[in-house]
Amino acid sequence: MKKWNFLVILRPLRPEMLTEGATPEEISIVSRHFQYYSDLVASGRALLVGRTQENTAETLGLAIITATGSDEAYAIANADPAVSSNVMSAEIRPYSVAIFAH
């Protein structure tokens, strides 16, 4: 089955988590979020994962994932503990890597 790339744009739902500090619950959830994406990379289902480095309300995370279609891409994004726990929102967009440096 053909796989497609999707861009996942993650944003904190409570910007104060970054500007003022995370609660113990948020710290735990973000730790599980990091492990979730680490597992996706290890299994080949995510190509890259990262975030902007400022701690402001504009901070966002990005991931490029592979999926068989948009339904699967949404399922992957929504299974992220940070998304399912309402710590982050996820926006999904079809994405094509045009140029890549090895």
ZADO-1210 file (C-alpha; in nm, 4 decimals, padded with zeros to 6 digits):
<atoms>
<atom x="00.0000" y="00.0000" z="00.0000" code="MET" pos="1"/>
<atom x="00.1308" y="00.3463" z="-00.0916" code="LYS" pos="2"/>
<atom x="00.2485" y="00.5692" z="00.1910" code="LYS" pos="3"/>
<atom x="00.2137" y="00.9464" z="00.1879" code="TRP" pos="4"/>
<atom x="00.3878" y="01.2139" z="00.3930" code="ASN" pos="5"/>
<atom x="00.1970" y="01.4420" z="00.6253" code="PHE" pos="6"/>
<atom x="00.3115" y="01.7448" z="00.8189" code="LEU" pos="7"/>
<atom x="00.1939" y="01.7537" z="01.1800" code="VAL" pos="8"/>
<atom x="00.1935" y="02.1019" z="01.3346" code="ILE" pos="9"/>
<atom x="00.1751" y="02.0873" z="01.7144" code="LEU" pos="10"/>
<atom x="00.0912" y="02.3848" z="01.9332" code="ARG" pos="11"/>
<atom x="00.0585" y="02.4038" z="02.3111" code="PRO" pos="12"/>
<atom x="-00.2986" y="02.4698" z="02.4188" code="LEU" pos="13"/>
<atom x="-00.1717" y="02.6519" z="02.7280" code="ARG" pos="14"/>
<atom x="00.1162" y="02.8773" z="02.6145" code="PRO" pos="15"/>
<atom x="00.1954" y="02.9492" z="02.9795" code="GLU" pos="16"/>
<atom x="00.3318" y="02.5947" z="02.9922" code="MET" pos="17"/>
<atom x="00.6302" y="02.7395" z="02.8046" code="LEU" pos="18"/>
<atom x="00.6301" y="03.1025" z="02.9140" code="THR" pos="19"/>
<atom x="00.5751" y="03.0444" z="03.2874" code="GLU" pos="20"/>
<atom x="00.6526" y="02.6757" z="03.3354" code="GLY" pos="21"/>
<atom x="00.4842" y="02.3407" z="03.2971" code="ALA" pos="22"/>
<atom x="00.2771" y="02.1738" z="03.5660" code="THR" pos="23"/>
<atom x="00.3900" y="01.8316" z="03.6923" code="PRO" pos="24"/>
<atom x="00.1082" y="01.6738" z="03.4877" code="GLU" pos="25"/>
<atom x="00.2199" y="01.8565" z="03.1710" code="GLU" pos="26"/>
<atom x="00.5798" y="01.7471" z="03.2301" code="ILE" pos="27"/>
<atom x="00.4638" y="01.3842" z="03.2525" code="SER" pos="28"/>
<atom x="00.2462" y="01.4115" z="02.9417" code="ILE" pos="29"/>
<atom x="00.5186" y="01.5836" z="02.7361" code="VAL" pos="30"/>
<atom x="00.7605" y="01.3087" z="02.8400" code="SER" pos="31"/>
<atom x="00.5157" y="01.0477" z="02.7054" code="ARG" pos="32"/>
<atom x="00.4717" y="01.2645" z="02.3908" code="HIS" pos="33"/>
<atom x="00.8491" y="01.2598" z="02.3353" code="PHE" pos="34"/>
<atom x="00.8592" y="00.8809" z="02.3761" code="GLN" pos="35"/>
<atom x="00.5628" y="00.8412" z="02.1385" code="TYR" pos="36"/>
<atom x="00.7418" y="01.0308" z="01.8618" code="TYR" pos="37"/>
<atom x="01.0711" y="00.8541" z="01.9386" code="SER" pos="38"/>
<atom x="00.8902" y="00.5247" z="01.8816" code="ASP" pos="39"/>
<atom x="00.7395" y="00.6548" z="01.5552" code="LEU" pos="40"/>
<atom x="01.0879" y="00.7491" z="01.4313" code="VAL" pos="41"/>
<atom x="01.2301" y="00.4106" z="01.5365" code="ALA" pos="42"/>
<atom x="00.9534" y="00.2299" z="01.3472" code="SER" pos="43"/>
<atom x="00.9970" y="00.4447" z="01.0349" code="GLY" pos="44"/>
<atom x="00.6547" y="00.6084" z="01.0703" code="ARG" pos="45"/>
<atom x="00.8017" y="00.9533" z="01.1412" code="ALA" pos="46"/>
<atom x="01.0811" y="01.1019" z="00.9341" code="LEU" pos="47"/>
<atom x="01.1638" y="01.4019" z="01.1481" code="LEU" pos="48"/>
<atom x="01.0394" y="01.5621" z="01.4678" code="VAL" pos="49"/>
<atom x="01.1334" y="01.8913" z="01.6326" code="GLY" pos="50"/>
<atom x="01.0189" y="02.2232" z="01.7726" code="ARG" pos="51"/>
<atom x="01.1013" y="02.5879" z="01.7568" code="THR" pos="52"/>
<atom x="01.3403" y="02.6957" z="02.0281" code="GLN" pos="53"/>
<atom x="01.1715" y="03.0004" z="02.1728" code="GLU" pos="54"/>
<atom x="00.9470" y="02.9645" z="02.4769" code="ASN" pos="55"/>
<atom x="00.6708" y="03.1983" z="02.3632" code="THR" pos="56"/>
<atom x="00.3075" y="03.1717" z="02.2634" code="ALA" pos="57"/>
<atom x="00.4284" y="03.1270" z="01.9021" code="GLU" pos="58"/>
<atom x="00.6232" y="02.8093" z="01.9798" code="THR" pos="59"/>
<atom x="00.5295" y="02.5112" z="01.7673" code="LEU" pos="60"/>
<atom x="00.6421" y="02.1595" z="01.6983" code="GLY" pos="61"/>
<atom x="00.6667" y="01.9888" z="01.3606" code="LEU" pos="62"/>
<atom x="00.6751" y="01.6273" z="01.2555" code="ALA" pos="63"/>
<atom x="00.6737" y="01.4635" z="00.9165" code="ILE" pos="64"/>
<atom x="00.4949" y="01.1303" z="00.9376" code="ILE" pos="65"/>
<atom x="00.4124" y="00.8625" z="00.6832" code="THR" pos="66"/>
<atom x="00.0641" y="00.7174" z="00.6527" code="ALA" pos="67"/>
<atom x="-00.1605" y="00.5427" z="00.4017" code="THR" pos="68"/>
<atom x="-00.3942" y="00.8420" z="00.3954" code="GLY" pos="69"/>
<atom x="-00.5321" y="01.1329" z="00.5910" code="SER" pos="70"/>
<atom x="-00.7460" y="00.9114" z="00.8176" code="ASP" pos="71"/>
<atom x="-00.4376" y="00.7232" z="00.9337" code="GLU" pos="72"/>
<atom x="-00.2394" y="01.0473" z="00.9673" code="ALA" pos="73"/>
<atom x="-00.5105" y="01.1927" z="01.1926" code="TYR" pos="74"/>
<atom x="-00.5178" y="00.8694" z="01.3950" code="ALA" pos="75"/>
<atom x="-00.1400" y="00.8862" z="01.4461" code="ILE" pos="76"/>
<atom x="-00.1532" y="01.2527" z="01.5490" code="ALA" pos="77"/>
<atom x="-00.4507" y="01.2026" z="01.7795" code="ASN" pos="78"/>
<atom x="-00.2830" y="00.9045" z="01.9511" code="ALA" pos="79"/>
<atom x="-00.0039" y="01.1367" z="02.0699" code="ASP" pos="80"/>
<atom x="-00.0430" y="01.1587" z="02.4504" code="PRO" pos="81"/>
<atom x="-00.0038" y="01.5386" z="02.4379" code="ALA" pos="82"/>
<atom x="-00.2900" y="01.5660" z="02.1888" code="VAL" pos="83"/>
<atom x="-00.5197" y="01.3090" z="02.3510" code="SER" pos="84"/>
<atom x="-00.4602" y="01.4778" z="02.6908" code="SER" pos="85"/>
<atom x="-00.5374" y="01.8251" z="02.5524" code="ASN" pos="86"/>
<atom x="-00.1892" y="01.9627" z="02.6210" code="VAL" pos="87"/>
<atom x="-00.1260" y="02.0253" z="02.2494" code="MET" pos="88"/>
<atom x="-00.3325" y="02.0630" z="01.9348" code="SER" pos="89"/>
<atom x="-00.2365" y="01.8903" z="01.6106" code="ALA" pos="90"/>
<atom x="-00.2961" y="02.0190" z="01.2601" code="GLU" pos="91"/>
<atom x="-00.2386" y="01.7759" z="00.9716" code="ILE" pos="92"/>
<atom x="-00.1399" y="01.8724" z="00.6187" code="ARG" pos="93"/>
<atom x="-00.0376" y="01.6576" z="00.3208" code="PRO" pos="94"/>
<atom x="00.3320" y="01.7175" z="00.2636" code="TYR" pos="95"/>
<atom x="00.5897" y="01.6386" z="00.0003" code="SER" pos="96"/>
<atom x="00.9630" y="01.6551" z="00.0633" code="VAL" pos="97"/>
<atom x="01.1067" y="01.8213" z="-00.2486" code="ALA" pos="98"/>
<atom x="01.4743" y="01.8471" z="-00.1571" code="ILE" pos="99"/>
<atom x="01.6546" y="01.6581" z="00.1159" code="PHE" pos="100"/>
<atom x="02.0179" y="01.6737" z="00.2297" code="ALA" pos="101"/>
<atom x="02.1531" y="01.3447" z="00.3578" code="HIS" pos="102"/>
</atoms>
